[in-house]
Amino acid sequence: MICGLGYSGTAVARAALAAGMQVSATSRDPGGARPPDGIAMVGFDAAGAALAHATHVLATAPPGEDGDPVLLRYNAVFRDSAALRWAGYLSTTGVYGDRGGEWVDEETPVHPRAERGRRRVAAEQQWASLGGHIAVDLFRVAGIYGPGRSVLDDIRSGKSRRVIKPGHAFGRIHRDDIAGAVLAAMGQAHGPCVRVLHLADDKPEESAVVIEEAARLLGMPAPPAIAYADAVGSMGEMARSFWADNRKVSSKLTQERLGYRWRYPDYRSGLAGILAEERVEGAAQ
């Protein structure tokens, strides 16, 4: 059962279907949802029975002011379930806050500065409280990208800005590697526990450098450079929060724990993979 069938959740659902699993997903508007073929949609407010029979649950929805929306509604269902063996929660590497460009790993204590990060930490703690009787994996996810959601699309649309902030390098994770890591975690047989897992590629890089590579692959000029000091005034709250924090995230231990190596270990292979997929899809149309 996937609680929140968004960009990442849909990728996990498709991978789970391909692996032969029976997959359901919740939606606030199940009648208006357009899930991939084979996925049963359940209204979020009426998901209690389905959740009580689920063996694996993945939550992708962000927390609100009151906490994680799935646990606010169904915590008692999970605690009483005889079927549930595993729960996964897609969190964010933003829980680490600003580290002055230094590395963090799966053992690094959290230290969020922004309210969004503090809410994520609280939601993680809520999910971790289930670890006394099931396996719980907390996935701290770096910048998500993939087909239809990358700097390639931004450059094509003319909306990309090449902001220059030397030393501000950060990690990313391809949509398909999120799905691969989640399925690897689900497939491991282990008893009740709580694990922190990092979904971040092996090569953190500055945003401007990634944009330059995307433009090169497209055969287009890179957007004009703009200094961070000149760009920050026009940024929204979320963007300012992102640029204010500076850290690099190691996922070496996660890959070892899962026995899974990134299909796209850096932004170069990831962007090239997106273009290759687009060419295949274009040829098939």
MORA-V411467 format. One record per helix or strand of 3 or more residues. SS is the DSSP state (H for helix, E for strand). FROM is the first residue (numbers start at 1). TO is the last residue. If there is no record, write none. Layout:
((SS,FROM,TO) (SS,FROM,TO))
This chain:
((H,7,18) (E,24,27) (E,40,43) (H,44,46) (H,48,53) (E,56,59) (H,69,80) (E,86,92) (H,93,96) (H,115,132) (E,135,141) (E,143,146) (H,151,157) (E,162,164) (E,172,174) (H,175,186) (E,193,199) (H,207,218) (E,225,227) (H,228,234) (H,237,244) (H,252,258) (H,267,284))
